[in-house]
Amino acid sequence: MYRKSAVTRKTISLLLLCFVTSTVAAQPPEVVTLMSKALTNVPDKEGVMITVEYPPGGADPVHRHNAQAFVYVLEGAVVMQVKGGKEVTLTPGQTFYEGLDDVHVVGRNASLTMPAKMLVFLVKDKGAPILVPIE
């Protein structure tokens, strides 16, 4: 009887741990627009500067920007990958680039305990969304 109860408790504990871990990993980042400015020398284009803050274990959905994106990591560590590229882990001071046609397949906080934050500058069509989810 004791053995069966211990096994049941262990199984329930593992299931709860899996649930909590998947819940943490599903948290989206907080995106704050710092500025948006028409590019006067580039017709119909604008520059947009945002910060992206991932909670511990946070991640992006697979997406594209339909823009050129210049990324600078401010805090923590971020794992990034575009379709066809290598997965990289970036730390403060490191950069990443996404082109017009890139599909961002991995974007997540490398830590389950600490937040991560990056600064992103996008050059995109005026009025176009910053992020387009890919299903």
C-alpha positions in Angstrom: 0.0 0.0 0.0 2.8 2.5 0.9 4.6 1.8 -2.4 1.5 2.4 -4.5 0.8 5.7 -2.7 4.4 6.9 -3.2 4.3 6.1 -6.9 1.0 7.9 -7.3 2.4 11.0 -5.4 5.5 10.9 -7.6 3.4 10.7 -10.8 1.1 13.5 -9.7 4.2 15.6 -8.8 5.8 15.0 -12.2 2.5 15.9 -14.0 2.2 19.1 -12.0 5.8 20.0 -12.8 5.2 19.5 -16.5 2.1 21.6 -16.4 3.8 24.5 -14.5 6.9 24.3 -16.8 4.7 24.5 -20.0 2.7 27.3 -18.5 5.8 29.3 -17.8 7.2 28.6 -21.3 4.0 29.8 -22.9 4.1 33.3 -21.5 4.5 35.9 -24.2 7.0 38.8 -24.0 6.0 42.4 -23.1 6.5 44.7 -26.1 6.7 48.4 -25.6 6.9 50.9 -28.5 9.5 53.6 -27.7 9.1 55.5 -30.9 7.9 55.4 -34.5 9.1 57.8 -37.1 8.5 58.2 -40.9 11.8 57.9 -42.8 11.7 61.0 -44.9 14.4 59.8 -47.4 12.8 56.4 -47.9 9.2 56.7 -49.2 6.5 54.8 -47.4 8.9 53.4 -44.8 9.1 54.0 -41.1 11.5 53.2 -38.3 10.1 51.7 -35.1 12.0 51.2 -31.9 10.6 48.7 -29.3 11.8 46.9 -26.2 10.9 43.2 -25.8 11.0 41.8 -22.3 10.7 38.1 -21.9 9.5 36.8 -18.5 11.4 33.8 -17.1 10.7 30.9 -19.6 8.9 33.3 -21.9 8.8 32.8 -25.7 7.5 34.2 -29.0 5.2 32.4 -31.4 6.7 31.6 -34.8 6.4 34.8 -36.7 7.8 37.2 -39.3 8.1 41.0 -39.3 8.0 41.8 -43.0 10.7 44.3 -42.0 14.4 44.5 -41.3 14.9 44.0 -37.6 18.0 45.0 -35.7 18.2 43.4 -32.2 20.4 44.4 -29.3 20.3 42.4 -26.1 20.1 44.6 -23.0 19.6 42.0 -20.1 19.6 38.3 -19.6 20.1 35.8 -22.4 17.9 35.3 -25.5 17.8 32.3 -27.8 17.1 33.3 -31.5 16.8 31.5 -34.8 15.4 32.3 -38.2 14.3 29.5 -40.6 17.3 28.0 -42.3 19.7 29.6 -39.8 21.5 28.4 -36.7 20.1 28.7 -33.2 22.1 31.2 -31.2 22.1 32.4 -27.6 22.7 36.1 -27.2 23.8 37.9 -24.0 24.0 41.6 -23.2 25.7 43.6 -25.9 25.2 41.0 -28.6 23.2 41.6 -31.8 20.9 39.7 -34.2 19.4 40.6 -37.6 16.2 39.5 -39.3 15.7 40.3 -42.9 12.5 41.1 -44.8 11.8 37.5 -45.8 13.0 35.8 -42.6 10.7 33.6 -40.5 11.5 33.8 -36.8 11.2 30.2 -35.6 12.9 30.5 -32.2 12.7 33.6 -29.9 12.8 32.8 -26.2 14.3 33.6 -22.9 17.2 31.2 -22.2 16.4 31.3 -18.5 13.5 29.8 -16.5 14.4 32.1 -13.5 15.5 35.5 -14.8 13.9 37.9 -17.3 15.6 38.9 -20.5 15.2 42.2 -22.4 16.2 43.5 -25.8 16.0 46.6 -27.9 14.7 46.2 -31.5 14.8 48.7 -34.3 12.6 47.8 -37.3 12.5 49.4 -40.8 9.1 48.5 -42.2 6.3 49.7 -44.4 4.3 52.6 -42.9 1.3 51.2 -40.9 2.3 47.5 -41.3 2.0 45.4 -38.2 5.2 44.9 -36.2 4.7 41.1 -35.9 2.8 38.7 -38.2 2.2 35.2 -36.6 2.9 32.2 -38.8 0.7 29.1 -38.3 
